Amino acid sequence: MVSLSTNIPYFPDTLSENLPGDIIFDIFSRLPVKSLCRFKCLSKPMYSMLHNPNFIKKHINRAMMKDPSMLLRTEFRLYTAEEDEKWSKVRKLKVPFAQSLEKIQISGSCNGLLCISDQRRNEDIFIYNPSTGVHRKLPAPVFDIPTIESTCFTSSLGFGFHENEYKLLRSIYLYDKPFENIESYECEARMYSFSTNNWRKIGEIPFHIFSRAAIMFRNNFVWKASRGIVRGMSVPVVAFDLDREEFWEVPRPEIVNPRQGEIEVGVFKEHFSIYHMWKGDRVDIWTMKEFGVEQSWRKLFVIRPKLTMDEGFLYLKPLLVMRNGKILIEMREGKLILYDPRTKIATDFKIRGAPIWFQMTSFVDSLVSPFTTRAENESG
Amino acid sequence: MSSSIASSSSSSSSSSKKEKKISLKTSDGEVFEVEEPVAMQLEIVRSFFADNEDVTEQTVMPLPNVSTAAMHGILEYCRAHEEFRRRMPEAAPEEEVRAFEAGYVDRKSNEELKEMILAANYLNISKLLDFLTGVAAKRIENKSVEYVRAFFGVENDFTPEEEANLRREYEWAFEGVDED
């Protein structure tokens, strides 16, 4: 727990008639962003406290100790669901820039900011705080290889916080030789940094990354990639090391019969993990105790819920571990279950007011602004 | 069974000294005789007795910033936590602690809550202060701007036009607010 007596910046006692400034600071740092946006009109001193970088930092540090908020995405709309006992605070977001997107794509979530792009083109990239509604459009990257509409290309993104600023990596592949090995396609990667506001060329990518959004783990972006064609295709796990600015392949665990089902990369209890999702109701959770070290792979446990409901689904996809140790799992779009590893019982996870069909991304409820180059939330 | 063993072993030293008491005097002159382990949760008391060599068991420590009413609330909380600690020194019985804290705070008005926050801050009881500021946050979370201004005694120094602009800008944040 954070002690109140240490590391509190000075706030004037004029904020309130009856409580000292540092106590007001502490009470407000516990509130959800929606309440704070309302309380901006309490008074001018309160307004400036709520915009103070130390306050924003304290607030996000507290928010990170709670379960994250959830962003529900349908094809054209975004909703948020905030934690309360019933997950009933669903709010439809007014996203002014969404109209310019053909299909909303969430390409990353980091410290309260989301990276939003277009699923088809990925031309327009926005950094968006769903709690405050503040957004910023990034300048379009210019690539050396052609990205005109008649050429067919895919792209993937990585969004994260590194060396005290937000970074974005975008890579594109040009599909001009449809029947050849995908590794022969032309590709290019560029990195955007918030402080310089430009896209710097990183070079070629020795892998074919096909998942659009990376996860961030210890100064690395990590994606699923593909190698070979059709029958001979395998799914390597690829990382980009932000310190060395190099792509590398993360060794995979020896998964028995990997053709059964799918894999997904994730972070499970602070370790880099691979979820091996079998067809049906079984997921094996593999964690890498030491990131990058092949021998450190361990099969942590197997999720195999006793399902009482008869649901049509392909496989179970773990989304996040809640603070009470239960695992939130997606059965299919719009259908979530909460799995208790101790009892192996899964219960329906209902979000009251949610759309019937959605995909979920978690985010931290924070006041962090996409216009701040040096973010308020550096740890410490 | 296990709890009785734990409590007898942990209290053996204090019971041999016939449960030492510490006298604390509130702003309105009342003297509280407080069991030592409970009083030591008040950091200001602990450091007073640790730093002053000439204090004796008969010393009455004055606490000029704490009212009798607030002192009753503070001691109720500290005694309950001392009891939890005595029974289960390794890990507090979470469910029980939560149930106690919920019942404890339900009986407190907003005025009492603020008075106790000030007292806990002055007496430097970080655990209680952390708990009480969390309670205050829960109480105002869904409330209106007017309610929160009254709660903290905040003087509105915005012009009507400035305030109207802010309310427009954050219109969505005013939806679903509880009645005062």
Boltz contact constraints between the chains, C-beta under 6 A:
constraints:
  - contact:
      token1: [A, 3]
      token2: [B, 126]
      max_distance: 6.0
  - contact:
      token1: [A, 4]
      token2: [B, 126]
      max_distance: 6.0
  - contact:
      token1: [A, 4]
      token2: [B, 129]
      max_distance: 6.0
  - contact:
      token1: [A, 16]
      token2: [B, 152]
      max_distance: 6.0
  - contact:
      token1: [A, 16]
      token2: [B, 153]
      max_distance: 6.0
  - contact:
      token1: [A, 16]
      token2: [B, 154]
      max_distance: 6.0
  - contact:
      token1: [A, 17]
      token2: [B, 153]
      max_distance: 6.0
  - contact:
      token1: [A, 18]
      token2: [B, 114]
      max_distance: 6.0
  - contact:
      token1: [A, 18]
      token2: [B, 153]
      max_distance: 6.0
  - contact:
      token1: [A, 26]
      token2: [B, 133]
      max_distance: 6.0
  - contact:
      token1: [A, 27]
      token2: [B, 133]
      max_distance: 6.0
  - contact:
      token1: [A, 27]
      token2: [B, 136]
      max_distance: 6.0
  - contact:
      token1: [A, 27]
      token2: [B, 137]
      max_distance: 6.0
  - contact:
      token1: [A, 30]
      token2: [B, 137]
      max_distance: 6.0
  - contact:
      token1: [A, 31]
      token2: [B, 137]
      max_distance: 6.0
  - contact:
      token1: [A, 31]
      token2: [B, 141]
      max_distance: 6.0
  - contact:
      token1: [A, 34]
      token2: [B, 173]
      max_distance: 6.0
  - contact:
      token1: [A, 35]
      token2: [B, 141]
      max_distance: 6.0
  - contact:
      token1: [A, 37]
      token2: [B, 170]
      max_distance: 6.0
  - contact:
      token1: [A, 37]
      token2: [B, 173]
      max_distance: 6.0
  - contact:
      token1: [A, 38]
      token2: [B, 173]
      max_distance: 6.0
  - contact:
      token1: [A, 38]
      token2: [B, 174]
      max_distance: 6.0
  - contact:
      token1: [A, 40]
      token2: [B, 166]
      max_distance: 6.0
  - contact:
      token1: [A, 41]
      token2: [B, 145]
      max_distance: 6.0
  - contact:
      token1: [A, 41]
      token2: [B, 163]
      max_distance: 6.0
  - contact:
      token1: [A, 41]
      token2: [B, 166]
      max_distance: 6.0
  - contact:
      token1: [A, 41]
      token2: [B, 167]
      max_distance: 6.0
  - contact:
      token1: [A, 42]
      token2: [B, 149]
      max_distance: 6.0
  - contact:
      token1: [A, 42]
      token2: [B, 154]
      max_distance: 6.0
  - contact:
      token1: [A, 43]
      token2: [B, 154]
      max_distance: 6.0
  - contact:
      token1: [A, 43]
      token2: [B, 156]
      max_distance: 6.0
  - contact:
      token1: [A, 43]
      token2: [B, 157]
      max_distance: 6.0
  - contact:
      token1: [A, 44]
      token2: [B, 157]
      max_distance: 6.0
